[in-house]
Amino acid sequence: MRPRALLLGVLLALAPCAALSSAGRSAAGEQIRLSVGSHGLAQVMRLLASAEGSLDIEMYHLTDRRVLKALLAAAGRGVRVRIILDPSQRRNLKVPDALAHPGVEVRWMDTDEGRGELLHAKAAVADCKRLLIGSANWTHTGLSVSHEAGLVIEDSALAAEFERAFEQDWQRALLQWPSRSLKDEELLSLPDAASFYDDKPRMHGRRSGGQE
């Protein structure tokens, strides 16, 4: 299947009532923006900057300081920010302190470690109308190094579907970090000031120089 046909098939599966035109808009005029490559940061930053009332986020791995700064800026202008994180990623433990602000709430998905459950979603909705779904974690590697894909859809009905699922997850999520076996699955590039890099670079779980 050709890439464009595959993309349209996925979109129609997500929103079967939306007939998509070649201009990248649904019949109702909702706009669709696709980002493919190693430049997902701009897409994420646009979404965060656009928020006027609320940001609801589910994220597997969140470490990029540029994103954290944008989330604090959103809270500073009165946006309610709610984030659910996976509890197994070591660097996620720093996020509550990094986002210490009355307008930001961080919770932990109550995953079933015994069966290997993760919160592996990378999704966010702004103002209950703009939905971002992608493959990239909000890390330096995910947003500026790795080849990823992300899609922003301005569709209130589809955003509402996500919000219903998010609210269920939010009620299930925990206020305090649940004890979990920690790991660090981000394949690190060279250290970058935009990330939570406190140690030497690792590639595929090994420290540089071949040391575990």
N, C-alpha and C positions, 0 to 999 in steps of 0.2 A: 504494500500500500504506500502511495506517495505521502511525504510528510504532511503536506497541507490537508490532504484528505483525512489522514489520521487525526490531525488536530481538530478538524471540524467534527469528526466522529466523536471524539472525546467530549467536546463542548456540547454537542447535541445530547449525548448521554447524560451529562450533568444537568442540562436545561432543555428537555425535549420539546418544550413549547417555543423555544427561541430559534427562529429560522435565521441562519447567519448569512450575511451577504459577503461578497468578496472584499468589501471595504472594511471588514472587521467589526461590523456592528450588527446587533440583532434587529429584528423587525421593529421592536419597540424603541430602538435608538440607543440601547445600552452599549457602551464602548468596551472593547476588548483590547488589552495590550499584552503582547508576548515579548519576553526577553529570553534569548538563548545565548549562552556563552559564559564568559567569566566577568561579566559586568552587571551582576544582579543587584549590587549595592544601590545604584541609582534608582532602580524600580522600587526597592524597599524604602529608600529615603523619601521618594515622592509620595508614597502612600502615607507614611508617618506624618509628613509635613501637611498633608491634605486634611488630616483629622481635625474636626471641630468640636466633637462631643464625646466620642468613645473610640477606643482601640481594644479589641479582644484578640488575643494571640495564643496559639498553641505552637510550641517550638521544642524540638528535640535538643538543640544545642545552641546556646546564645552566649557569645563572648565578644562580639565586635563592639569596641568602645564608641565607634561612630554611631552605631545603631542605639546603643545605650544613651548616648548624649541626645539623640533625636527623641527618644522616648521620654527623657526627663524634660526636654523642651516642650513636648506635647502636654505633659502633666502641668508644666508651668503656665501654659495658656488655658488651663481649665479642662483639658481632655481627661476623661476617666480611662486609665490604662489598666487592663487586667491581663495577666500572663500566666499560663500553665506550662510548666516545664517538666521534662523527664528527670526523675531523681537519680538516674544512674551515671550521668555525665559529671565528672569531677569539677570542671570549671563552672558548671551551672550553680554550684554552691555559693559563688561570689555574687550572683545577680541580685539577691535581695538587698545586700548592702550597697551595691553599685547603684541601685534604683531606689534608694531610701527617699521617699517623697510621699506626702499624704495622698496624692492623686494616683499612686501606683500600688497595685496589689499583685503579689506574686504567690502562686500556689504550686503544689507538687502533685502530679498525677499519681494516684494510688495504684501503682502497677503491681501485677502479680509476678514477682521475681521468680517464683518457682516454675512457672511455665514460660519464662522468657519474655513476658510482655514488656513493651516499651511504649512511651509516647513518642512516636516517630513522625508525627505530623509536622509540616512546615506551612502554617496557614495563619492568616490574619484577616480581620474585617474592620474597616473604618467607617464609623458613623452609620452602621447597619445598612450600608449600600455598596461599598467597594470591597470586593473579596480578592485576596491574594492567595494563590496556591502554587507551590513550587517544590522543587527537589532540593533547594539549597538550605542548609542550616544558616543561621544568622551569625556567622563567624567570618573572620578574614579569609580563610580558605574557601568557604562556601560562596562568599559574595564577590571575591576579587581574584581568586586563583582557579578554582575548579570550573569545569564546563558544566553548567547547570541550566535548568529551564524554569521560568516562572511566568505565571499568567495572572493578570489583574482584570477582573470583570466587574464592570459597574452595572450591577443588576440587583435591585432591592429584594426580589423574590429569592434569588439564589443566596444572597447574603443572609436572608432570614433563615434559610435552611441551615446554614452554618451556625447561626446564632442559637438556634434551638439545640443543636448538638453541643455547642460550647457551654450553654447553660447547664446541661446535664453533666458535662465533664467538670464544670466549675463547682457544682454541688458535691461531686464525688471527690474532688481534689482536696489535698490536705494543706493546712496552714503551716505546719512545721515539716521540715524535711524528714521523710521516713527513712530509716536505716536501710541502705541498699549497698550492694557491691558496686564500687565505683570503677569507672573506666574512662578512657580518654580516646574516643574514636576519631577525633579530628586528625587528619593527616597533615602535619604541620609543614608549611613552607618555611622560608627564612623568617626569623622573628620580626614582627611588625608592631609598631607602636599602637596600632589600632586594635590590638587583641590582648587577651589575658595571657601573655607569654611570660611565665615566671621561671621557666627552665630552658634547657637547650632544645634545639629543634629535634623532632622525632619524625621519622618516615616509616609508616606501616608498623607503628608500635615500638620501633627501635630508636634509641638516642643516636645522634650523629656520632660518627666514629665507631659504629658497630657495637656500642655498649647498650645492654638492656636497660 
